[in-house]
Amino acid sequence: MLRLYNTLSRSIEDFKPLESKKVSIYVCGPTVYDVPHIGHARSAYCFDVLRRTLQFKGYEVRFVRNVTDVDDKIIQKAREELGARSEGQGEGDLKAKCKEVAERYLKGYHEAMDRLDIRRPDIEPKATEHVVPTMTDLVGKLLVSGSAYEAEGDVYFAVRHSPEYGRLSNRSIDELQAGARVEPGEHKRDPLDFALWKAAKSDEPFWKSPWGYGRPGWHIECSAMSTKYLGDTFDIHGGGLDLIFPHHENEIAQSIAAGKPFAKYWIHHGLLTVGGEKMSKSLGNTITVDRALTDSQGKGDTLKVFFLSTHYRSPIDYNLQQVQAAYARWSNFNQLFSYAEIENKHVKQRESAVRGKISLSPALAKGLKGIEDKFDGAMANDLNTPQALASLDEIVVFANKLRRQVTELEQSGKPVDEGQYQQTRDDSALGVVAAKELLLRLGREVFGLFTEYAESPVELSPQQKAKLREREEARTRKDFRTADRIRQELQAEGWIIEDRLGKPDVRRKQ
């Protein structure tokens, strides 16, 4: 049984999806106005591990992560690049520049996550492609329900119409009221209310709506797009701790007011600091993904091990000492793969000599099964990656002990019974190979590690190749239902399909 911490209940709960063996996940994605940094990478990786864990446990997962490609920061970046601080630039030019800025930084985000081999979502909706009618329809429902009101071309959500507002962030209306205020240019009735629709300014991108020209507020986009692709209620909504209030609190309020039960579990990851401080341009401590990869000897796995060493709900501080420790840990894993290649040759030679299979001793098989059970138990306990990572370390210790045992035997200089020696030597080789296979399976399938490790070439049948081509055609036309069905069929035939760098990566199940 998988147990996850639900921010909504502030407790660890048994995970029970709405549909047996099917899980729907929506995660708040990037606002694309600058180069991706290490905080973006941690967020993307946390939810990739969640997705992988669910798939490892046999769930079919539909994973949606949005892209905010219209926003005040994007508009400001476009103005800066056009050389105009406020007005004086044609609206068409600014709108085109906003689109260019968003597309350029989204491309950079994809490239950075691809370099880390963090998988892309199944569906990645852009805000600008869902304004009309997806967002405007939802705003209309809120107006009809009386939960929202128009004011000078803006549309606001009336927070006091939401009786459970503040439940996610564990704050009362009175507590929130103390810090609320109306900003210049806003037309709220209450300082707590938030914008669903913003009236157009003369030099900003806008869309046509029943309330006039304008653009959506930030909060409405996630409610609209999550329910469009996952239904009015779905299993998991995720993001960073900094999104709990006001973003996720507002999402819940507006969704429920529109008659949508919304997300069942809310999962939030801790934030990343650098030298104990929040990353910011003013401090000059922003660590880009490119910079982090340089610090990690160019190995994305090093950064993943660094992330895994801290529980996802805890804060994590980026520093070179911790990154170097992660690289050393990854090197130990990689060294086992090298040992295993040598020992695998011994196994093949022995099987050729005896003309049959040689088997791993029950004691060694039990030892490895015990380590695997520890790993599974750690991940089932709210994705306790530090403990799970320690289990991977234990696999390396297990293999190294076997290698030392043979070395000591060979160097002892004492007479050894040939049969006993051969049995010990076979057990050592088989144990190291089995340890490698377990490390590779757990590390790759759950943590996305070791994807560079070379295996035997993929040999799909002609029929399977045809299915793969059909799946790619379905993905191109955004027929995700067909694409998911074909992936499940190939999985049932013993193949794992993962989409990397825009192309399918195909490998045999371990």
N, C-alpha and C positions, 0 to 999 in steps of 0.2 A: 504493500500500500504506500503510495506516494503522499507525503505530507508537506504542505506549503504554508508559509506565513501569509495571512490575508490581512492587508492593511485595514480593510473595512471593519474586521472584527478584532483586530490587534491581537491575534492568536494564531498558532499553528493548527491547521485543520487538515483532516483527511481530504484528499483531492478526489472529488466525484464529478466528472464531466456531465454535461447535460445529455450527451449521447454516449452510449457505451462504446469505448475504444475510439472515439472521435473527439478531438480537442480543437477549439477555435481560440486564437490568440490575436489580440490587437496591441501594438506597441507604438507609442509616440516616437516618430522618427525625427530626422534632422531638419532644422531650419537652415536652408542652404544660402548663406551669405558670406562664408569665409572658409578657409582651409580646415579640414577635419583635424581634431586634436585627440589626445590620448583618452580624454573623457568620453568622446564619441565612441571610441573603440571599446572601452570597457562596457558601455551601455549595450552596444550591438552584440558583444560577446556574451554578456550575461544572459541575454534572451536566446542566443544561439544555443547555449548550453542547456537552457530549459527546454527548448524545442527538441534538441538531440536526446535529452533524457527521456522525454515523453515517447519519442519514436523508438528509442532503445527498449522501452517497456511495452512496445507493441501498439502504441496509439497512432492513429492517423491524424496528422496535424495540419491545419490550415493557418498559416502565419501571415498576418497583414501588418505592414509598417508604413505609415504615411510619410509624405514629404511636404513640408510647409514651404511653398515656393511663392507666396505673396505675404509680405510682412513689413512692418515698419523698418526693420533692420535691412531688409533687402532693398527697400525703396531708398533708404539713406545711402547704402553702398552704391546704388545706381547713380544717385545724385552726385556722389563724390567722384565717381568715374567719369561722369559727364562734365564735371567741373562746375556744377550748379549746387549751391547749398540749400536753396529753398525753391524759389520760383524763377521764372524767366526762361524755362526750357519747355518746349512743346510737349503736350501730354503724350502724343504718339511716340516721340523719341524716348521719353522716360519709361513708358510701358514696354517698349521694345528692349530698352536697356535692362529693365528689371528681369525680363524673360531671359536675356543673355546671361546676366549675373547668376540667376538661379540654376540655369542649365550647366554653366561652367563649374559651379561649386558642387552640384549634384554629381557631375562626372568625376570630380576630384574625390568626393566622398566614396563613390563606388570603387574607384581605383584603389583607394587606401584600404577599404575593407577587403577587397579582393586580394591585395598583397598580404593581408593577415589571414587569408583563407577563411573569412567569416562569411557564411552563406547569406545570399540575398533572400528577401522574403518571397513567399509565393505570390503575393500581390503587393504592389507598391503604388498606391494611389497618390496623385498630386492634387494639392488643394485647388489649383487653378482650373483643373479639368472637372471639378465637381461643384463649382459654385452654383451654376444653373443647370438642372433644377434641383440637384440633391440638397444643397444647403438652403436655398431659398424656400423649398417645400417645407423643410423642417422649421424654419423661422415662421413660415405661414401657420403651421400647426400650433406653434406656441402663442401666436397672436390670437388665434381662434379660441384657444383654451383659456385665455385671460392671463397667462403666465408672462406675457411680454406686452410691450407697448411701444408705439411710435412717438418720436420726439424730434422735430426739426430734421426729418430725413434719416435719423438714426433709429435703430430698434434696440431696445434694452430688455434684458430678462429681469423680472421683479423677484429678487431673491427671497423676500418675505412671503412669497407664495409657495415656497418650498419648505415644508415643515421639518424635514430632516437635514436641512442645509448645515454643513459643518460636521456631519457624522464621520466622513472619511478623515478629515484633518483633526478631529476631536476638539473642535472649537465651538463655542456657543455664539449665537447671533450677537449677544451683548458684547462679547469679547471682540468679535470682528468689527462691530460698529465703532469701537473706540479708536481703531486705526484707519478707518475708511474716510475718504474725502472725494469731493468732486473736482476733477481736473479742469483747467481752463478749456473751453470749447465743448465740454460735455453737457448733455441736457438730461441727466438722470433725475428721477424723482427721489431716489434714495442713494446715498453714497455707496451702499453695498451692491447695487445693481451693476450688471456688466453688459457690454455691447455684444449683440448678436449680428448687427449690421451697421456699418459706418457709412454715412453719407459721403459722396465723392468730393474730393478736393480737386481744384482745377488742374493740378499737375500730377495726379496719381493715377495708377491703373484702376479701372472700375468696370462693373458689370451692371446690366439692366435688371431691375427687380420691381415688384409691385409697389415698393416704397421709394422708388427713384433710383438713380444711378449711385453706385457705391461698391463697397467690397465687404466680405464677411469678417466678423470678429474671429479671433484666434480659436476660441473654445468651441465654436459651432462646428468647425471642420472635422474634428475627431469624432464627435457624436454622429455626424452625418455619414462619414465614410466608413466608420466601424460597423454601423448597423446596415449600411448598404451591402457590404461584402460578407458580414457574418450573421446578420439577422438582428432582430430587436433585442434579443438576449444572447450572450455568448459567454464562454468560459473565463477567459483571462484577459485583463487589461493591464498593461505594464508601462513602466517608465522610471525615471529617476526620482529620488526623494524630493527634489526641488519642484516637481510637478504636482505633488499632492494638493497643494494650495497655491494659487486658486484654480489652476487648469483642470485637474481631475475632479475637484469638488464641483466646479461649474459644469463639467461634462455630465456628471451624475444628475445634477439638478435639472438641467434642460432636457436630458433624455427621459427621465421619469415623468416630467411635466408633459412630454409629448406622447406618453403612453408606452414608452419602451423600458422594459425591466432592466436592461443594460447588463453590465458585466457582473459575474458571480464572484470572481476572485480578483483582488487588486494586489499586484506584486511590484514592489519598488526596490531598486538597488541603491546602495550607498554612493556617495559622491567621491570624486577623486581630487586630491590636493597635490600640490608640488611644494616640497619643503615645508609642509604644514599649512600652506596658504592656498586659497582658491586661485585658480588660474585666471589671469587677466592681462590685457595688453598694457595697462598702466604699470603693472608690476614687472612686466617683461618676462613672465615665467610660464608662458604658454608652450606646452610641449606638443608639437605636431606629430602626427603618425610617422612621417618621414624621419623626424629627429629621433623618435623612440625606436624605430627600426635600426637606425645607425647605432644607438646605444646598445642594441640587442644583437650586435654582430650580424645584422641583416636577417635574423631569424624571427619570423612571426610567432613560432612556437614559444620562444622565450617570453614574449609579452603575454601569451596565453597562460603560461605557467605562473608568471608574475600575478596575473589577475586571479588565477585559481587558488593562490596561496592565501587569499583573504576571502571570507564569506561574502557573498554578493550583497547582503544587507548592511555590511559594515563599511565605513569609510576606508579608503586606501590611499596611501601617500606614495607618490612617485619619487623614487630616488635611485641613484646609480648603484648603490650597494645592493638594494633589493633586486634590481634588474640583473646584476652580475650573479647573484645567488640563484636566480631563476635560470640563467644560462648554464650554470654549473649543473643544476638539477637536470635540465634537458640533456646535457652532454652525457650524464650517467645513463639516461634512457637510451640515447643513441648508441652508446657503447655496447649495451646489451644486444642491440641488433647486430652489431659487428661480431660479437662472440657467437651469436646464434647461427650466423652464416657458416662459421667454422664447424660448429657442432652438428649442424644439419648435414654437412658433408659426411661426417662420421656415421650418422644415422643411415644415410643412403648406402654407404659402403658396407655397413653391417647387414642391412637388409638384402643387399645383393649377395653377400657371402652366405647368408642363411636361407636365401631364396624365400623370404617371407617377411611379414611385419614384426618388428620388435615393439613391445608395449611398455608404457610408462608404469612404474610400480604404483600400487594403490596408495601407498603412503605419500608419495610425491603428488599424485593427483588430488588427494585429500587436502594436502597443504595448499595447493594453488586454489582449490575450491574455497577454502577458508578465507583466503585473501580476496577472492572475487565477492564472497558474501559480505565482507567488511566494506568493500567498495560500494556494493549495491545498497547496503544499509545506510552508509553515509549520504549517498545521493537521495535516498528515499526520505531522509530526515531534513527536509527543507534545503535540498541541494548543498549539503555541507562539503563543498569542494576541498577545503584544506584537509579534512580527514580522508576524502577519496583520493586526493593526491598523495597522501601518506601511504595509502594502499598500493599505489603504483610504485612508490619508493620501495615498499616491502617486496614487490615482485623482483626488483633488481637485487635486493639483498638475498632473496631466495636463490636466484641464479648464480650470484657470486659465491655463495656458500658451496654450491655444487661444484663450481670450477676449482675452488680452493681444495675441496676434498680430493679431487683427482690429482691435483698438483702435489699435494702432500703425500698421497699414495705413491706417486711415481718417484718422488724425491726421497722417500724414506730409506731406500736401500735395503729393506728387509725382504726376505723371500715371500712371495705372494702366490697364493693359489690362483692359477690361470683362470679358472672358471669364475672365482669370486671377483678377480680383477676385471674380467670382461663384463660381468653383471654391473659392477660399480661404474665402469666407464660408460656402459650403455645408459644406465639410469641418469648419469650426469648429463650426457648429450641430450637425451629425451627431455629431461627436466628443463634444461636451458632453452630448448626449442619451444617447449610448451609454455614456458614463462614469457618468451618473446611473443608468442601468438596471443597470450592473454593480455599482455601490455599493449600490443598493437590494437587488439579488438576494443578494449575498454577506452584506451586513450584516443583512438581515432573516432569511434562511433559516438562516444559521449562528450568528449572534449574537443574533437576536431583537430587533434594533434597528429603528427607523423604522416601527414598527407604526402610529403615528399619521398617517403620511404618506397623504394621500387619493389613491386611485386611481379608475379608472373603476368604476361600480357593478357588483356581482356580478349576473350574469344566468344563473341555472341553468335548465335545461330542466324542464318539468313532471316528467319521469321522474327527473331528478337530485334535484329537490326531494322527491320521494317516497322516494328512497333515503336522503336526509338525515334525513327524519322517521323512517324505519325504523331508522336508526343510533341516533338519540336514544332511541327506545323500547328498543332493545337495551341501551344504556348504563344506562337507568333500571332495568332488571331485572338488571343486572350480567352480561349476556351479552357479554363482551368479545371473544370469538372472532368473533361476528357483526359487532360494531361495527368491529373491525379489518378484516374482509373488505370491508365496505362502503367504509371509508375508502380501502382500496387500489384498489377499483374506480373511485371518484371521482378518485383520484390519476392513474390510468391514462387518465382522460378529460380530464386537464389542470387539475385543481383540487387545491389544498392545503387540508386540513382541520386546524385546530388548535383545541383546546378552551381557551377563556379565559372566566373569570368564570362557569363552569358552563354556557357556551353555545358552540356551534361557530362559529369564525371561518373564513369561506370566502373564498378568493381564487384568482385564476388563477395558474398557474405563470408565472414571468417568462421 
